Amino acid sequence: MDLSTLVPSLIEAQFATKTAALQARADTLTAQISTVSSIKSAITDFASALASLAQGGTLATQATSSDPATMSVTTAAGAKLAGMSKSITINALASAQVSSTKTSFSKTASLGTGSLSIQVGTKDAVSVSFTEEDSTPERLAAKINAANTGIKASVVTDANGDAFLSFTGASGKDNGFTITASEGDTPGLARLNVGNGATGTATSTNAANASITMDGVTVERASNTVNDLVPGVTMTLSAVSTKPLSLTGSAPSSALSTVVANFVATYNDNMTALNKAIDPMTGELRSDPAARSLAQSMRTLTTTKLVPGDDLDLGPKTLADLGVRTEKDGTLSIDQVRLTKTLSDFPDSVEKMFQPSGDNLIGLSARMNSVQLSATSSVYGLTASASNLNQAQKDVSDQQSRLSDNRNRASDAMTARFSAMNSRVSAYKSVQNFMDQQVKMWTKSN
């Protein structure tokens, strides 16, 4: 017998049904695990993207200046500016003291040895010492800057290649400065004195505060960047105003319209994949309770209240109120006319729907976070489903391993039996051949 062909054929026939059943189960589990992972990832990305957008501040009222060239404004994330209206007049800009030497010096010559005492406002004076090696214009300026005195020294080169020294302080009237030299062995540092009757330098700009009148109240600030007058708004002053400026809150209607459209598109992508997964006839997760629960949670998003307050208050409270409709196939669509009118009539209410979850505990971002947390729960969500499927896959793998061992043992046993039979048949044939020879000899002899 040809055992190399016979034994595998018999073993295949014996184990084919069980092998096919286990492989089919393994393939199903792999597809289910892949689907669970894909849906979890998509829902997590959906919730995270919405949360990031809400926290970024672009969906909240933005500060707007009536004259950005005179006063530009930026809005911090989370600022509450709905209904804001301020009248602002810029009376004066903040400036920094700038003092420079009246004459230029050779870039390689020493300006003198000794020390410079630099005092900014009422702060303690800082003394910086110089030797012959570090008293050229560029080295002297570098040493002042390294000492963190509160002023910045710089070298300005003229057409002849000689150097003027310029000293600049911080803006604000309290940041005016003086420089007083103490001459060393090599005189000359006194030429850098600033203030107190100094003759070697001239001050082109004095330190001064910005003056701002907001809603009739005049205040001063040391900088032209002001972020403490209106919470959440940074104003950058560029010029004195010739007339009062208006600072108002501008509703982000365009951004909100865009985010509604993006939400609907992303929702439809997720629901299409989810509905396919739970299809009662062909869905990979048709018997998974977590997947079905997730689908139900998603379907209620359009009718769930997203704005705190009394239900009798005017204004939209759900996505459906914005014009987001649920179609027969479960996907969403937008009534653009209704959305536009709602954004125009109730901008504050729509804005509240999209506030960060920390500011609106029932807003859309908070609701999506809740859906995502439920979907990924390791107790009753898709994470639990994935854990069960992975365990089932391991069990099938163990069964396949045991079946393979049984198959090998059966093959070995069958091969041994057939080999023994072959041996016995060979022995019988040998005896038969001997008897045939004897019979022939006997017959011939007669």
C-alpha positions as CSV (number, residue, x, y, z in Angstrom):
1,M,0.0,0.0,0.0
2,D,1.1,3.6,-0.8
3,L,1.0,4.9,2.8
4,S,2.2,8.4,1.9
5,T,-1.1,8.9,0.0
6,L,-3.5,6.6,1.8
7,V,-2.9,7.8,5.4
8,P,-3.2,11.6,4.8
9,S,-6.4,11.0,2.8
10,L,-7.9,8.9,5.6
11,I,-6.8,11.4,8.2
12,E,-8.2,14.4,6.2
13,A,-11.6,12.6,5.9
14,Q,-11.6,11.9,9.6
15,F,-10.8,15.4,10.8
16,A,-12.0,17.6,7.9
17,T,-15.4,18.6,9.5
18,K,-14.0,19.6,12.9
19,T,-11.0,21.4,11.3
20,A,-13.3,23.4,9.0
21,A,-15.7,24.3,11.9
22,L,-12.8,25.6,14.1
23,Q,-11.3,27.6,11.2
24,A,-14.7,29.1,10.4
25,R,-15.1,30.1,14.1
26,A,-11.6,31.6,14.1
27,D,-12.3,33.6,11.0
28,T,-15.5,34.9,12.5
29,L,-13.9,35.9,15.7
30,T,-11.1,37.7,13.8
31,A,-13.6,39.7,11.8
32,Q,-15.6,40.5,15.0
33,I,-12.5,41.7,16.9
34,S,-11.5,43.9,13.9
35,T,-14.9,45.4,13.7
36,V,-15.0,46.1,17.5
37,S,-11.6,47.8,17.3
38,S,-12.6,49.9,14.3
39,I,-15.8,51.1,15.9
40,K,-14.2,51.9,19.2
41,S,-11.4,53.9,17.5
42,A,-13.9,55.8,15.3
43,I,-16.2,56.8,18.3
44,T,-13.1,57.8,20.4
45,D,-11.8,60.0,17.5
46,F,-15.3,61.5,17.0
47,A,-15.6,62.5,20.7
48,S,-12.0,63.7,20.9
49,A,-12.3,65.9,17.8
50,L,-15.5,67.5,19.0
51,A,-13.9,68.1,22.5
52,S,-10.8,69.7,21.0
53,L,-12.9,71.9,18.8
54,A,-15.0,73.0,21.7
55,Q,-12.0,73.7,23.9
56,G,-10.2,75.6,21.2
57,G,-12.5,78.6,21.5
58,T,-13.4,79.0,17.9
59,L,-17.0,78.0,18.6
60,A,-17.4,80.7,21.3
61,T,-18.1,84.4,20.9
62,Q,-15.0,86.2,19.7
63,A,-13.9,89.7,20.6
64,T,-14.0,92.1,17.7
65,S,-12.4,95.6,17.5
66,S,-14.0,98.3,15.3
67,D,-10.5,99.4,14.3
68,P,-8.0,96.5,14.3
69,A,-5.3,98.8,12.9
70,T,-5.5,100.9,16.1
71,M,-6.4,98.1,18.5
72,S,-6.3,94.4,17.6
73,V,-7.8,91.8,19.9
74,T,-7.5,88.1,20.5
75,T,-9.8,85.8,22.5
76,A,-8.7,83.2,25.0
77,A,-10.3,79.7,24.9
78,G,-13.2,79.5,27.3
79,A,-13.8,83.3,27.5
80,K,-17.4,84.2,28.1
81,L,-18.1,87.2,25.8
82,A,-21.7,86.8,24.7
83,G,-23.4,90.2,24.7
84,M,-20.1,92.1,25.4
85,S,-20.0,95.8,24.3
86,K,-17.3,98.2,25.4
87,S,-16.3,101.7,24.4
88,I,-12.5,102.2,24.4
89,T,-10.4,105.3,23.8
90,I,-6.6,105.0,23.5
91,N,-5.2,108.3,25.0
92,A,-1.5,107.4,24.8
93,L,0.7,104.4,24.0
94,A,3.2,102.9,26.4
95,S,6.8,103.6,25.5
96,A,10.2,102.5,26.6
97,Q,13.2,104.8,27.4
98,V,15.8,104.8,24.6
99,S,19.1,106.6,25.2
100,S,22.1,106.6,22.9
101,T,25.6,108.0,22.8
102,K,26.0,111.3,20.9
103,T,29.3,110.3,19.3
104,S,30.5,107.1,17.7
105,F,33.5,105.1,18.8
106,S,36.0,102.8,17.1
107,K,34.8,99.2,17.3
108,T,38.2,98.0,18.4
109,A,39.0,100.8,20.9
110,S,38.4,100.5,24.7
111,L,35.7,102.7,26.1
112,G,37.4,102.7,29.4
113,T,37.7,100.5,32.5
114,G,35.8,100.6,35.8
115,S,32.1,99.9,36.3
116,L,28.6,101.1,35.2
117,S,25.9,101.3,37.8
118,I,22.5,100.8,36.1
119,Q,19.3,101.6,38.0
120,V,15.9,100.9,36.6
121,G,13.1,102.8,38.3
122,T,13.2,102.3,42.1
123,K,14.9,98.9,41.8
124,D,18.3,98.3,43.3
125,A,21.1,99.4,41.0
126,V,23.2,96.7,39.2
127,S,26.9,97.2,38.8
128,V,28.8,95.8,35.8
129,S,32.6,96.0,35.8
130,F,34.8,96.2,32.7
131,T,38.5,95.6,32.1
132,E,40.6,96.5,29.0
133,E,39.6,93.1,27.4
134,D,35.8,93.5,27.6
135,S,35.4,97.3,27.1
136,T,35.2,97.5,23.3
137,P,31.7,98.5,22.2
138,E,30.4,95.1,21.3
139,R,31.9,93.3,24.3
140,L,30.7,96.0,26.6
141,A,27.1,95.7,25.2
142,A,27.3,91.9,25.5
143,K,28.4,92.1,29.2
144,I,25.6,94.5,30.1
145,N,23.0,92.2,28.4
146,A,24.4,89.1,30.2
147,A,24.1,90.9,33.6
148,N,20.2,91.1,33.3
149,T,20.2,94.7,34.4
150,G,16.7,95.4,33.0
151,I,18.0,97.3,29.9
152,K,19.2,96.0,26.6
153,A,22.4,97.4,25.1
154,S,23.0,97.3,21.4
155,V,25.7,98.5,18.9
156,V,24.6,100.6,15.9
157,T,27.2,101.0,13.2
158,D,27.4,104.2,11.2
159,A,28.5,104.7,7.5
160,N,32.2,104.8,8.6
161,G,32.0,101.5,10.5
162,D,32.2,103.2,13.9
163,A,29.8,102.3,16.7
164,F,27.1,104.1,18.6
165,L,25.9,102.5,21.8
166,S,22.1,102.4,22.4
167,F,20.4,101.5,25.6
168,T,16.7,100.5,25.7
169,G,14.5,99.7,28.7
170,A,11.1,98.1,29.2
171,S,8.0,100.0,28.5
172,G,6.1,101.8,31.3
173,K,6.9,104.9,33.3
174,D,8.3,102.8,36.2
175,N,11.0,101.4,33.9
176,G,13.0,104.6,33.2
177,F,16.7,104.1,34.0
178,T,20.0,105.9,34.7
179,I,23.5,104.8,34.1
180,T,26.4,106.1,36.3
181,A,30.0,105.4,35.6
182,S,32.8,104.8,38.0
183,E,36.1,105.4,36.2
184,G,38.9,102.9,36.4
185,D,42.6,103.1,35.4
186,T,41.6,103.9,31.8
187,P,39.0,106.7,31.7
188,G,36.1,107.0,29.3
189,L,33.2,105.1,30.8
190,A,31.6,108.5,31.9
191,R,30.8,109.1,28.2
192,L,28.1,106.4,28.7
193,N,26.3,108.1,31.6
194,V,22.6,108.4,31.2
195,G,20.4,110.9,33.1
196,N,21.4,113.1,36.0
197,G,22.9,115.8,33.7
198,A,24.8,113.4,31.5
199,T,26.3,115.0,28.4
200,G,27.7,112.1,26.4
201,T,24.2,110.5,25.7
202,A,20.8,111.8,24.6
203,T,17.4,110.3,25.4
204,S,15.2,110.1,22.3
205,T,12.2,108.4,24.0
206,N,11.1,108.5,27.6
207,A,9.4,105.7,29.5
208,A,5.7,106.1,29.7
209,N,2.5,104.2,30.4
210,A,-0.4,103.5,28.0
211,S,-3.5,105.5,28.9
212,I,-6.9,103.8,28.1
213,T,-10.4,105.0,28.8
214,M,-12.9,102.1,28.9
215,D,-16.6,102.9,29.5
216,G,-15.6,106.3,31.0
217,V,-12.9,105.0,33.3
218,T,-9.3,105.9,32.5
219,V,-6.6,103.5,33.5
220,E,-2.9,103.1,32.8
221,R,-0.8,100.1,31.8
222,A,2.9,99.6,31.4
223,S,2.6,97.7,28.1
224,N,0.7,98.1,24.9
225,T,-0.4,94.5,25.3
226,V,-3.3,94.6,27.8
227,N,-5.0,91.4,29.0
228,D,-6.5,92.3,32.3
229,L,-9.2,94.8,31.4
230,V,-11.7,92.4,29.8
231,P,-11.4,88.8,31.1
232,G,-10.4,86.5,28.2
233,V,-9.5,89.3,25.8
234,T,-6.0,90.5,25.0
235,M,-5.8,94.0,23.4
236,T,-2.8,95.1,21.4
237,L,-2.6,98.9,21.2
238,S,-1.0,100.3,18.0
239,A,-1.9,103.9,17.9
240,V,-3.7,106.7,19.7
241,S,-7.4,106.7,18.7
242,T,-9.0,109.7,17.2
243,K,-12.4,108.5,18.3
244,P,-13.8,105.9,20.7
245,L,-13.4,102.3,19.5
246,S,-16.0,99.6,20.1
247,L,-15.0,96.2,21.5
248,T,-17.9,93.7,21.0
249,G,-18.6,90.0,21.1
250,S,-19.1,88.5,17.7
251,A,-21.1,85.3,17.5
252,P,-19.2,82.5,15.6
253,S,-22.2,81.8,13.3
254,S,-20.0,80.5,10.4
255,A,-17.9,78.3,12.6
256,L,-21.1,76.8,14.3
257,S,-22.7,76.2,10.9
258,T,-19.6,74.4,9.8
259,V,-19.3,72.3,13.0
260,V,-22.9,71.2,12.6
261,A,-22.3,70.1,9.1
262,N,-19.1,68.2,10.1
263,F,-20.8,66.6,13.0
264,V,-23.6,65.3,10.8
265,A,-21.1,64.0,8.2
266,T,-19.0,62.2,10.9
267,Y,-22.1,60.9,12.6
268,N,-23.3,59.4,9.3
269,D,-20.0,57.7,8.7
270,N,-20.0,56.1,12.2
271,M,-23.7,55.1,12.1
272,T,-23.3,53.5,8.6
273,A,-20.4,51.4,9.9
274,L,-22.3,50.6,13.1
275,N,-25.6,49.7,11.4
276,K,-23.6,47.4,9.1
277,A,-22.0,45.7,12.1
278,I,-25.3,45.0,13.9
279,D,-27.3,44.0,10.8
280,P,-29.5,41.2,12.1
281,M,-28.7,39.0,9.1
282,T,-25.1,39.7,8.1
283,G,-23.6,41.9,10.8
284,E,-20.4,40.8,12.5
285,L,-21.7,42.2,15.8
286,R,-25.4,41.4,15.4
287,S,-25.5,39.5,18.7
288,D,-23.3,42.0,20.6
289,P,-25.3,43.9,23.3
290,A,-22.6,46.6,23.6
291,A,-22.8,47.4,19.9
292,R,-26.6,47.6,19.9
293,S,-26.5,49.8,23.0
294,L,-24.0,52.1,21.3
295,A,-26.2,52.4,18.3
296,Q,-29.2,53.3,20.5
297,S,-27.2,56.0,22.3
298,M,-26.1,57.5,19.0
299,R,-29.7,57.6,17.7
300,T,-30.8,59.7,20.7
301,L,-28.2,62.4,20.3
302,T,-30.5,64.5,18.0
303,T,-33.3,64.7,20.5
304,T,-31.3,64.9,23.7
305,K,-31.4,68.3,25.6
306,L,-28.1,70.1,25.2
307,V,-28.8,73.4,26.8
308,P,-29.3,73.9,30.6
309,G,-32.3,75.8,31.8
310,D,-36.1,75.8,31.7
311,D,-37.6,73.8,28.8
312,L,-40.1,76.7,28.4
313,D,-37.3,79.2,27.6
314,L,-37.1,80.3,24.0
315,G,-34.3,79.1,21.8
316,P,-33.1,75.7,20.5
317,K,-32.3,72.9,23.0
318,T,-31.6,69.9,20.8
319,L,-29.9,69.2,17.5
320,A,-33.3,68.6,16.1
321,D,-34.2,72.2,17.0
322,L,-31.3,73.4,14.9
323,G,-32.7,71.6,11.8
324,V,-30.8,68.3,12.1
325,R,-33.2,65.6,10.8
326,T,-33.1,61.8,11.1
327,E,-33.8,60.1,7.8
328,K,-35.5,56.7,7.4
329,D,-32.2,54.9,7.0
330,G,-31.0,56.4,10.4
331,T,-28.6,58.9,8.9
332,L,-28.8,62.6,9.5
333,S,-29.4,65.6,7.3
334,I,-29.6,69.3,7.8
335,D,-32.4,71.7,7.1
336,Q,-30.0,74.6,6.1
337,V,-32.7,77.2,6.1
338,R,-33.8,76.4,9.6
339,L,-30.2,76.2,10.8
340,T,-29.4,79.6,9.4
341,K,-32.5,81.2,11.0
342,T,-31.8,79.6,14.3
343,L,-28.2,80.8,14.3
344,S,-29.4,84.3,13.5
345,D,-32.3,84.4,16.1
346,F,-30.6,82.5,19.0
347,P,-26.8,82.7,18.6
348,D,-26.2,82.4,22.4
349,S,-28.3,79.2,22.8
350,V,-26.5,77.5,19.8
351,E,-23.2,78.5,21.2
352,K,-24.0,77.0,24.6
353,M,-24.7,73.6,22.9
354,F,-21.1,73.5,21.7
355,Q,-19.3,74.7,24.9
356,P,-16.6,72.5,26.4
357,S,-17.9,69.7,28.7
358,G,-16.5,71.5,31.7
359,D,-18.7,74.5,31.0
360,N,-21.8,72.7,29.8
361,L,-22.3,69.3,31.5
362,I,-25.2,68.4,29.1
363,G,-23.8,70.0,25.9
364,L,-22.9,68.0,22.8
365,S,-19.3,67.6,23.7
366,A,-20.3,66.2,27.2
367,R,-22.9,63.9,25.6
368,M,-20.3,62.6,23.1
369,N,-17.8,62.0,25.9
370,S,-20.5,60.0,27.7
371,V,-21.2,57.9,24.6
372,Q,-17.5,57.3,24.1
373,L,-16.9,56.3,27.7
374,S,-19.9,53.9,27.6
375,A,-18.8,52.5,24.3
376,T,-15.3,51.8,25.5
377,S,-16.2,50.5,29.0
378,S,-14.4,47.4,30.1
379,V,-17.4,46.3,32.1
380,Y,-20.3,46.6,29.6
381,G,-18.9,48.4,26.5
382,L,-17.0,47.3,23.5
383,T,-13.8,46.9,25.5
384,A,-15.7,44.1,27.4
385,S,-16.8,42.7,24.1
386,A,-13.2,42.7,22.8
387,S,-12.0,41.0,25.9
388,N,-14.7,38.2,25.5
389,L,-13.9,37.8,21.8
390,N,-10.1,37.6,22.5
391,Q,-10.7,34.9,25.1
392,A,-13.0,33.0,22.6
393,Q,-10.3,33.3,20.0
394,K,-7.7,31.9,22.4
395,D,-10.1,29.0,23.2
396,V,-10.5,28.3,19.5
397,S,-6.7,28.4,19.1
398,D,-6.3,26.0,22.0
399,Q,-8.9,23.7,20.4
400,Q,-7.1,23.9,17.1
401,S,-3.8,23.0,18.8
402,R,-5.4,20.0,20.5
403,L,-7.0,18.9,17.3
404,S,-3.7,19.1,15.5
405,D,-2.1,17.0,18.2
406,N,-4.9,14.4,17.9
407,R,-4.5,14.4,14.1
408,N,-0.8,13.8,14.4
409,R,-1.3,10.9,16.9
410,A,-4.0,9.4,14.7
411,S,-1.7,9.7,11.7
412,D,1.1,8.0,13.5
413,A,-1.1,5.2,14.8
414,M,-2.7,4.6,11.4
415,T,0.7,4.6,9.7
416,A,2.0,2.1,12.3
417,R,-1.0,-0.2,11.7
418,F,-0.7,-0.1,7.9
419,S,3.0,-0.6,8.1
420,A,2.5,-3.7,10.2
421,M,-0.1,-5.0,7.7
422,N,2.3,-4.4,4.9
423,S,4.9,-6.4,6.8
424,R,2.5,-9.3,7.3
425,V,1.4,-9.2,3.7
426,S,5.0,-9.2,2.5
427,A,5.6,-12.2,4.7
428,Y,2.6,-14.0,3.3
429,K,3.8,-13.3,-0.2
430,S,7.2,-14.7,0.6
431,V,5.6,-18.0,1.9
432,Q,3.4,-18.1,-1.1
433,N,6.3,-17.7,-3.5
434,F,8.1,-20.5,-1.8
435,M,5.1,-22.8,-1.9
436,D,4.6,-21.9,-5.6
437,Q,8.2,-22.9,-6.3
438,Q,7.8,-26.2,-4.4
439,V,4.6,-27.1,-6.2
440,K,6.2,-26.4,-9.6
441,M,9.2,-28.6,-8.7
442,W,6.9,-31.4,-7.5
443,T,4.8,-31.2,-10.7
444,K,7.8,-31.2,-12.9
445,S,9.4,-34.2,-11.2
446,N,6.3,-36.3,-11.9
